[in-house]
Amino acid sequence: MGDEVSGTGFTREERQRYREKVQLCLDVFERMLSTTHFDAEQPMTGLEVELNLVDADYQPFLGNMAVLEEIADPAYQTELGAYNIELNVPPQPLAGDASLRLEASLRASLNAAEEKANRRGGHIVMVGILPTLMPQHLADESWMSPSARYQALENSIFAARGEDIHLDITGVERLATYADTLAPESACTSVQLHLQVAPADFARNWNASQVIAGPQLAMGANSPYFFGHELWRETRIELFAQSTDTRPQELRNQGVRPRVWFGERWITSIFDLFEENVRYFPALLPEVTDEDPLRVLESGAAPRLQELRLHNGTIYRWNRPVYDVVDGVPHVRVENRVLPAGPTVVDILANSAFYYGALRVLAEDDRPVWTKLTFPTAEENFHECARRGLDATVYWPGLGDVTVDELVLRRLLPMAYEGLDRWGVDPAVRDRYLGIIEERAKTGRNGAAWQTETVQALEGRGAPRAEALRQMLALYVEGMHSNEPVHTWPVP
């Protein structure tokens, strides 16, 4: 979904041809679901971590190309913002002590990347929104990574809107401003968790991911500040939705669907989501390839379905369907896009253990939770958790309205323990990571809570907001490098 495109503008003819090709790809995909073997015998998990770059004064460092040149590792790639890079972790199974080995390798990789970034004047920070990012850092064209894909995406979004983007987010404080570029979207840095599944199992895993998205977000919230304002506990959710909205106000009033989308219904097949993509969303990057997917399929090979994949990559579901081909064999997976980056590697692995464990039990339940929970209620839970984090109250079947910490401790953590056992995770590994989630729930301190408590303490000593954010980020980076869970970090 990060594939490059060849140009930054598209003709009307290209858009028409692309629509026809996407529909052909959809038809071929539907046929594949009933006739083709998909790789699912040994389910794999995947991880992507988006990272921020800062200078020695903890301000955004707009030098990702120089840093990537120094790192010289294909696992590290560009992101939209020139102060962002992304780390892609090779797929692996969950069983045994794989997560411990992943923790060690992630720390080693990030430490090596940090050392190389230092040579170019940069430092790496894992956080949902960089707290020191201010409007002046995004005021000229240097904010964007040099990429035809990113420029084409910006051109298409603003052509569809026909006007500047109005950001209006009310949380603890309110931010209201306008943007004439996609720059605010670049502030949103996340962790993406992938789970490969059999096509027949996709729907129940996607539905379960939607159910757990709210509590998952509340536990991992780490984005309370944007442009110097304290907003939502996970401001990234609303900022991403508003900053990529292709709809002017009139289309929103008509109920036209947004491109950042929780969804609108429980599904029965992965095909439901791809069909919605084609039915509801105009193309943003209508680049057509030479592949004839039907001919490829009939030859006995797996088509790439590039147009369908590229289109899917411009529709930002919080749980996204993915079709891919590796070594000539197709597979599908759920891409969980809910979580922010950071605060530490061990926190990220704890978040992933909680997700994969709870997901396994929810998806395999004989009477699934989503049969007793309306889809709009799941969406309300999601946005309530984004706004309030660990202070959120959600609805859960059998419990009614319940605080999210109580829900986690009473229901979801026991599920996660059982789910990791079903995955074959070593008990010591299971206990290490889920113990962190338990302590977060008991202390009420995730990354967002630590950030806001620390800024309030620094402001109480007389520091203006911008300086308090800078000092907080300096302390945050210390904690990040310690790899101690965020709930243990001291507040000054």
MITIGU-405059 format. One line per 10 residues: for each residue x, y, z of C-alpha. Coordinates in pm, whole numbers. Layout:
<recs>
X Y Z ~ ...
</recs>
This chain:
<recs>
0 0 0 ~ 305 220 2 ~ 370 159 -367 ~ 498 459 -561 ~ 309 614 -851 ~ 458 760 -1168 ~ 292 1101 -1175 ~ 124 1365 -960 ~ -180 1428 -1180 ~ -428 1215 -1370
-654 1270 -1671 ~ -1026 1204 -1690 ~ -957 913 -1923 ~ -715 761 -1673 ~ -978 787 -1400 ~ -1237 614 -1614 ~ -997 333 -1711 ~ -899 291 -1348 ~ -1260 253 -1236 ~ -1309 -22 -1495
-986 -194 -1391 ~ -1070 -179 -1021 ~ -1406 -340 -1093 ~ -1232 -614 -1294 ~ -991 -675 -1005 ~ -1285 -696 -765 ~ -1456 -955 -986 ~ -1136 -1160 -1005 ~ -1089 -1137 -627 ~ -1445 -1264 -572
-1368 -1560 -796 ~ -1041 -1626 -615 ~ -1217 -1644 -279 ~ -1409 -1950 -394 ~ -1150 -2120 -616 ~ -796 -2025 -509 ~ -569 -2157 -234 ~ -463 -1882 7 ~ -166 -1915 241 ~ -305 -1965 592
-151 -2287 727 ~ 92 -2104 957 ~ -62 -1766 1041 ~ 194 -1489 1065 ~ 188 -1156 1243 ~ 347 -834 1121 ~ 441 -500 1271 ~ 500 -150 1134 ~ 615 139 1353 ~ 603 501 1234
868 721 1392 ~ 937 1091 1441 ~ 1268 1271 1400 ~ 1376 1558 1625 ~ 1687 1773 1653 ~ 1902 1826 1962 ~ 1644 2076 2097 ~ 1357 1826 2052 ~ 1207 2021 1762 ~ 1096 1843 1440
1394 1747 1222 ~ 1295 1770 854 ~ 1573 1547 728 ~ 1436 1198 685 ~ 1603 1142 346 ~ 1949 1208 493 ~ 1871 987 793 ~ 1748 703 572 ~ 2058 733 356 ~ 2269 696 671
2064 405 809 ~ 2082 225 472 ~ 1842 -51 576 ~ 1543 -140 354 ~ 1337 -207 669 ~ 1330 173 718 ~ 1124 372 468 ~ 992 723 411 ~ 661 844 549 ~ 452 1145 444
632 1399 663 ~ 999 1486 617 ~ 1032 1442 995 ~ 893 1084 980 ~ 1031 743 893 ~ 876 395 918 ~ 1017 65 1039 ~ 874 -253 883 ~ 931 -571 1083 ~ 945 -906 897
641 -1133 955 ~ 671 -1399 1223 ~ 458 -1641 1426 ~ 340 -1564 1781 ~ 413 -1897 1948 ~ 685 -1967 2203 ~ 914 -1681 2296 ~ 894 -1509 1956 ~ 780 -1182 2116 ~ 1081 -1169 2347
1313 -1221 2053 ~ 1122 -954 1862 ~ 1162 -712 2153 ~ 1537 -766 2157 ~ 1572 -730 1779 ~ 1351 -419 1770 ~ 1556 -251 2039 ~ 1880 -340 1864 ~ 1749 -214 1529 ~ 1618 113 1672
1936 175 1872 ~ 2144 124 1557 ~ 1914 355 1361 ~ 1934 617 1637 ~ 2313 610 1630 ~ 2313 660 1253 ~ 2045 933 1269 ~ 2266 1118 1518 ~ 2536 1148 1252 ~ 2295 1359 1045
2172 1565 1341 ~ 1854 1369 1411 ~ 1709 1166 1696 ~ 1427 907 1677 ~ 1114 940 1889 ~ 827 689 1912 ~ 513 889 1996 ~ 162 921 1850 ~ 192 1296 1779 ~ 518 1483 1827
439 1722 2116 ~ 674 1997 1999 ~ 528 2011 1646 ~ 390 2362 1581 ~ 230 2532 1276 ~ 554 2707 1183 ~ 726 2371 1130 ~ 478 2292 851 ~ 463 2638 694 ~ 657 2569 374
697 2285 125 ~ 991 2129 311 ~ 750 1941 543 ~ 671 1671 281 ~ 892 1379 182 ~ 992 1395 -187 ~ 754 1142 -341 ~ 521 1146 -640 ~ 275 933 -440 ~ 248 1185 -157
218 1482 -391 ~ -44 1305 -601 ~ -238 1215 -289 ~ -237 1575 -167 ~ -341 1703 -511 ~ -630 1456 -534 ~ -762 1522 -184 ~ -770 1898 -232 ~ -917 1865 -581 ~ -1199 1656 -432
-1256 1902 -146 ~ -1228 2217 -352 ~ -1130 2413 -41 ~ -887 2420 251 ~ -915 2168 533 ~ -1086 2297 846 ~ -944 2138 1160 ~ -1175 2177 1459 ~ -1102 1951 1756 ~ -1249 2012 2100
-1110 1819 2394 ~ -965 1954 2717 ~ -887 2260 2503 ~ -1002 2354 2154 ~ -803 2384 1833 ~ -962 2548 1529 ~ -750 2624 1225 ~ -727 2579 848 ~ -471 2387 644 ~ -398 2418 272
-177 2105 263 ~ -183 1751 401 ~ 82 1852 654 ~ -137 1798 966 ~ -193 1437 862 ~ 182 1378 879 ~ 166 1440 1254 ~ -18 1109 1305 ~ 235 833 1372 ~ 104 487 1452
179 122 1509 ~ 13 -121 1269 ~ -43 -482 1371 ~ -101 -742 1099 ~ -259 -1085 1134 ~ -267 -1328 844 ~ -589 -1533 838 ~ -771 -1774 610 ~ -1031 -1594 396 ~ -1308 -1794 566
-1190 -1662 906 ~ -1141 -1300 800 ~ -1489 -1169 887 ~ -1490 -1290 1246 ~ -1138 -1156 1303 ~ -1229 -817 1152 ~ -1551 -796 1353 ~ -1362 -887 1671 ~ -1100 -623 1592 ~ -1375 -363 1561
-1524 -470 1896 ~ -1193 -438 2079 ~ -1076 -121 1903 ~ -1210 113 2172 ~ -1058 -58 2477 ~ -739 -124 2281 ~ -711 247 2207 ~ -789 353 2564 ~ -509 134 2698 ~ -252 255 2446
-344 625 2404 ~ -33 839 2354 ~ -130 1152 2156 ~ -276 1421 2386 ~ -111 1728 2228 ~ -122 1886 1883 ~ 0 2234 1788 ~ 47 2310 2159 ~ -313 2227 2258 ~ -424 1951 2493
-706 1783 2302 ~ -812 1416 2311 ~ -618 1143 2490 ~ -565 998 2141 ~ -594 1314 1930 ~ -443 1123 1639 ~ -780 957 1568 ~ -973 1279 1507 ~ -679 1464 1353 ~ -626 1191 1095
-998 1184 1012 ~ -1025 1559 961 ~ -691 1616 786 ~ -762 1362 509 ~ -1132 1438 460 ~ -1211 1471 90 ~ -1565 1601 158 ~ -1670 1965 166 ~ -1938 2046 422 ~ -2225 1988 179
-2119 1627 112 ~ -2079 1564 485 ~ -2433 1696 531 ~ -2553 1444 271 ~ -2396 1156 461 ~ -2122 1081 208 ~ -1877 841 373 ~ -1538 969 492 ~ -1212 810 377 ~ -1102 763 739
-1371 523 841 ~ -1468 301 1131 ~ -1721 134 902 ~ -2097 95 926 ~ -2179 -275 975 ~ -2055 -615 1083 ~ -1936 -817 783 ~ -1972 -1177 666 ~ -1675 -1182 423 ~ -1361 -988 338
-1530 -926 4 ~ -1779 -697 180 ~ -1504 -444 256 ~ -1342 -445 -86 ~ -1684 -418 -247 ~ -1762 -116 -28 ~ -1433 40 -135 ~ -1529 13 -502 ~ -1891 113 -454 ~ -1847 418 -234
-1505 577 -288 ~ -1369 760 -595 ~ -1007 692 -684 ~ -738 921 -543 ~ -442 757 -723 ~ -589 616 -1047 ~ -274 462 -1192 ~ -341 164 -1421 ~ -98 -127 -1467 ~ -63 -363 -1763
-166 -673 -1565 ~ -466 -864 -1695 ~ -577 -1022 -1365 ~ -822 -1263 -1526 ~ -560 -1397 -1767 ~ -309 -1433 -1481 ~ -562 -1623 -1271 ~ -661 -1853 -1556 ~ -293 -1930 -1617 ~ -278 -2075 -1266
-88 -1785 -1106 ~ -196 -1532 -843 ~ -265 -1182 -982 ~ -136 -881 -790 ~ -468 -695 -832 ~ -262 -378 -807 ~ -546 -135 -880 ~ -764 -289 -608 ~ -474 -284 -363 ~ -378 76 -443
-739 188 -406 ~ -764 6 -72 ~ -451 189 42 ~ -629 525 9 ~ -928 424 225 ~ -818 450 585 ~ -1019 201 788 ~ -900 159 1146 ~ -905 -215 1073 ~ -815 -253 708
-842 -561 484 ~ -523 -650 302 ~ -468 -875 0 ~ -109 -954 -93 ~ 99 -1206 -286 ~ 427 -1341 -145 ~ 642 -1586 -342 ~ 354 -1636 -584 ~ 104 -1736 -313 ~ -185 -1503 -218
-292 -1432 139 ~ -523 -1197 326 ~ -472 -1028 660 ~ -629 -785 904 ~ -427 -464 945 ~ -502 -312 1284 ~ -427 62 1262 ~ -571 174 1595 ~ -261 225 1808 ~ -21 520 1830
354 470 1827 ~ 541 428 2155 ~ 609 501 2429 ~ 863 214 2446 ~ 933 -109 2263 ~ 807 -308 2562 ~ 483 -103 2569 ~ 431 -170 2197 ~ 480 -544 2251 ~ 240 -535 2549
-21 -362 2331 ~ 22 -624 2061 ~ -2 -914 2309 ~ -326 -769 2447 ~ -469 -733 2097 ~ -370 -1074 1961 ~ -473 -1254 2279 ~ -814 -1096 2321 ~ -878 -1114 1947 ~ -822 -1491 1941
-1090 -1557 2205 ~ -1339 -1302 2071 ~ -1308 -1437 1716 ~ -1351 -1800 1822 ~ -1648 -1746 2055 ~ -1950 -1961 1965 ~ -2177 -1665 2032 ~ -1963 -1367 1933 ~ -1986 -1036 2118 ~ -2082 -854 1799
-2406 -1051 1782 ~ -2504 -876 2108 ~ -2355 -533 2033 ~ -2478 -290 1769 ~ -2220 -157 1526 ~ -2296 210 1613 ~ -2231 127 1979 ~ -1892 -19 1892 ~ -1814 303 1706 ~ -1931 514 2002
-1703 310 2229 ~ -1413 375 1991 ~ -1454 753 1987 ~ -1522 772 2361 ~ -1194 588 2425 ~ -1008 817 2183 ~ -1140 1123 2367 ~ -1098 1009 2726 ~ -851 721 2723 ~ -848 530 3050
-1119 760 3188 ~ -1367 640 2925 ~ -1695 463 2997 ~ -1807 212 2733 ~ -2095 -28 2678 ~ -2027 -403 2690 ~ -2283 -683 2659 ~ -2354 -840 2999 ~ -2195 -549 3186 ~ -2382 -250 3049
-2203 83 3088 ~ -1863 15 3245 ~ -1538 203 3289 ~ -1278 83 3044 ~ -1029 -9 3316 ~ -1290 -233 3480 ~ -1376 -389 3143 ~ -1011 -466 3077 ~ -946 -612 3422 ~ -1270 -813 3447
-1322 -936 3091 ~ -1058 -853 2833 ~ -738 -939 3020 ~ -862 -1290 3112 ~ -950 -1332 2743 ~ -604 -1213 2641 ~ -435 -1464 2875 ~ -645 -1746 2733 ~ -592 -1627 2376 ~ -213 -1620 2408
-229 -1971 2552 ~ -421 -2078 2240 ~ -152 -1916 2026 ~ 108 -2125 2209 ~ 287 -1828 2367 ~ 521 -1922 2654 ~ 358 -1845 2991 ~ 649 -1627 3103 ~ 625 -1420 2785 ~ 248 -1394 2822
280 -1281 3183 ~ 550 -1024 3105 ~ 345 -834 2848 ~ -6 -873 2986 ~ 124 -776 3330 ~ 209 -437 3182 ~ -147 -396 3053 ~ -283 -492 3396 ~ -68 -234 3573 ~ -167 34 3323
-532 -36 3396 ~ -474 -32 3774 ~ -262 286 3780 ~ -461 470 3514 ~ -138 576 3348 ~ -70 524 2979 ~ 144 745 2755 ~ -121 1016 2727 ~ -174 1032 3103 ~ 201 1055 3169
243 1330 2909 ~ -38 1548 3045 ~ 58 1497 3411 ~ 417 1590 3330 ~ 324 1902 3133 ~ 90 2014 3411 ~ 369 1968 3665 ~ 614 2168 3455 ~ 359 2443 3391 ~ 294 2452 3765
658 2545 3807 ~ 614 2837 3569 ~ 713 2694 3233 ~ 510 2827 2937 ~ 330 2560 2735 ~ 585 2534 2452 ~ 874 2501 2697 ~ 680 2254 2911 ~ 621 2040 2602 ~ 988 2054 2511
1098 1956 2862 ~ 837 1682 2876 ~ 958 1541 2546 ~ 1316 1537 2676 ~ 1200 1331 2975 ~ 987 1115 2744 ~ 1290 1030 2531 ~ 1480 924 2845 ~ 1195 693 2938 ~ 1168 562 2584
1536 462 2582 ~ 1507 298 2925 ~ 1247 53 2783 ~ 1070 63 3120 ~ 689 55 3081 ~ 533 400 3078 ~ 317 335 3383 ~ 642 320 3590 ~ 780 653 3468 ~ 809 922 3737
631 1255 3698 ~ 846 1557 3795
</recs>
